[in-house]
Amino acid sequence: MPVSNVVIDANVAVYALVENHHAASVVFERIEEGELEAAWPELALMEVANAAATLARVGRLSAKRAAELLQHVVAAPIRPESLSLLVLPALAIALKRSISACDACYIVLAEALDVPLLTADRRLAAATPNGELI
């Protein structure tokens, strides 16, 4: 796996680009400016798409803005890591730490790279020594 400084979860992108969450916005800006090299499991793109669809359905975003959000995230310099490398160890972590297999993919990646996992999810941050709540 190539070098990364951090692993981020999908919440960081959504919080930065939709919620204007200060810490998430700073992280995302640093990634876009090349100050941080970030990675995430490729499933993060689907999680952002799902969040955008949900926000559009409840009227928080227009369909056009939801599509723009997803395009922005797809274009961001965040390296997506193949799920084929993550799913088996993620299953073991999910069972051992009582978290979802999706969340466990982020943990596997952060622990394998030995970098912080930046997240807005308290439970995810608590599930790994690499977790950092933003």
C-alpha positions as CSV (number, residue, x, y, z in Angstrom):
1,M,0.0,0.0,0.0
2,P,1.3,3.5,-0.9
3,V,2.2,5.9,1.9
4,S,-0.6,8.0,3.5
5,N,-0.5,10.3,6.5
6,V,-4.1,9.6,7.5
7,V,-7.2,7.5,6.8
8,I,-10.5,9.4,6.8
9,D,-14.0,8.1,6.9
10,A,-16.8,9.2,4.7
11,N,-18.2,11.4,7.5
12,V,-15.3,13.7,7.3
13,A,-16.1,14.5,3.7
14,V,-19.8,14.9,4.3
15,Y,-19.2,17.0,7.5
16,A,-16.7,19.2,5.6
17,L,-18.7,19.8,2.4
18,V,-22.3,19.8,3.7
19,E,-22.2,20.6,7.4
20,N,-19.4,23.1,7.4
21,H,-17.9,21.3,10.5
22,H,-14.8,23.3,11.3
23,A,-12.4,20.4,12.1
24,A,-13.6,18.3,9.1
25,S,-13.3,21.3,6.8
26,V,-9.7,21.9,7.9
27,V,-8.8,18.2,7.3
28,F,-10.5,18.2,3.9
29,E,-8.8,21.5,2.9
30,R,-5.4,20.1,3.9
31,I,-6.0,17.0,1.9
32,E,-7.0,19.0,-1.2
33,E,-4.0,21.3,-0.8
34,G,-1.6,18.3,-0.6
35,E,-0.6,18.9,3.0
36,L,-2.1,15.5,4.0
37,E,-2.0,12.3,2.0
38,A,-5.2,10.5,2.7
39,A,-6.6,7.1,2.0
40,W,-9.9,5.4,2.6
41,P,-11.6,2.2,1.7
42,E,-13.3,2.4,-1.7
43,L,-16.6,1.9,0.0
44,A,-16.3,5.5,1.3
45,L,-17.4,6.7,-2.1
46,M,-20.7,4.7,-1.8
47,E,-21.1,6.0,1.7
48,V,-20.8,9.6,0.6
49,A,-23.2,8.8,-2.3
50,N,-25.7,7.3,0.2
51,A,-25.4,10.3,2.5
52,A,-25.9,12.7,-0.5
53,A,-29.0,10.7,-1.6
54,T,-30.4,10.7,2.0
55,L,-29.8,14.5,2.4
56,A,-31.5,15.1,-1.0
57,R,-34.5,12.9,-0.1
58,V,-35.1,14.8,3.1
59,G,-34.7,18.2,1.4
60,R,-31.4,19.3,2.9
61,L,-29.7,19.2,-0.5
62,S,-31.0,19.6,-4.0
63,A,-30.4,16.7,-6.4
64,K,-27.9,18.9,-8.3
65,R,-26.0,19.8,-5.1
66,A,-26.0,16.1,-4.1
67,A,-24.4,15.2,-7.4
68,E,-21.9,18.1,-7.1
69,L,-20.9,16.8,-3.6
70,L,-20.2,13.4,-4.9
71,Q,-18.3,14.8,-7.9
72,H,-16.2,16.9,-5.5
73,V,-15.4,13.8,-3.4
74,V,-14.6,11.6,-6.3
75,A,-12.1,14.2,-7.6
76,A,-10.5,14.8,-4.2
77,P,-6.9,13.4,-3.9
78,I,-7.9,10.6,-1.5
79,R,-6.6,7.2,-2.4
80,P,-9.3,4.6,-2.4
81,E,-8.1,1.2,-1.2
82,S,-9.6,-1.9,-2.8
83,L,-12.0,-3.7,-0.6
84,S,-10.6,-7.0,-1.8
85,L,-7.6,-6.3,0.5
86,L,-9.7,-5.2,3.4
87,V,-12.8,-7.4,3.8
88,L,-11.3,-10.6,5.3
89,P,-9.4,-8.8,8.1
90,A,-12.4,-6.4,8.5
91,L,-14.7,-9.3,9.2
92,A,-12.4,-10.5,12.0
93,I,-12.3,-7.0,13.5
94,A,-16.0,-6.5,13.1
95,L,-16.7,-9.6,15.1
96,K,-14.0,-9.0,17.7
97,R,-14.8,-5.3,18.3
98,S,-18.6,-5.4,17.8
99,I,-18.7,-2.9,15.0
100,S,-20.0,-3.0,11.4
101,A,-17.8,-4.7,8.7
102,C,-17.9,-1.3,6.8
103,D,-16.5,0.5,9.8
104,A,-13.9,-2.2,10.3
105,C,-12.6,-1.6,6.8
106,Y,-11.5,1.9,7.9
107,I,-9.8,0.4,11.0
108,V,-8.0,-2.3,9.0
109,L,-6.6,0.3,6.6
110,A,-5.5,2.7,9.4
111,E,-3.9,0.0,11.4
112,A,-2.2,-1.5,8.4
113,L,-0.8,1.9,7.4
114,D,-0.1,2.8,11.1
115,V,-1.7,6.2,10.6
116,P,-4.5,8.0,12.4
117,L,-8.1,7.3,11.5
118,L,-9.9,10.7,11.4
119,T,-13.6,10.3,12.0
120,A,-16.6,12.2,13.3
121,D,-18.0,8.8,14.6
122,R,-17.3,8.4,18.3
123,R,-17.9,4.6,18.2
124,L,-15.5,4.2,15.3
125,A,-12.8,6.3,16.9
126,A,-13.1,4.3,20.1
127,A,-12.8,1.0,18.3
128,T,-9.1,1.5,17.4
129,P,-6.0,3.0,19.1
130,N,-5.5,4.8,15.8
131,G,-8.9,6.6,16.1
132,E,-9.0,10.4,16.3
133,L,-12.3,12.1,16.7
134,I,-12.6,15.3,14.9
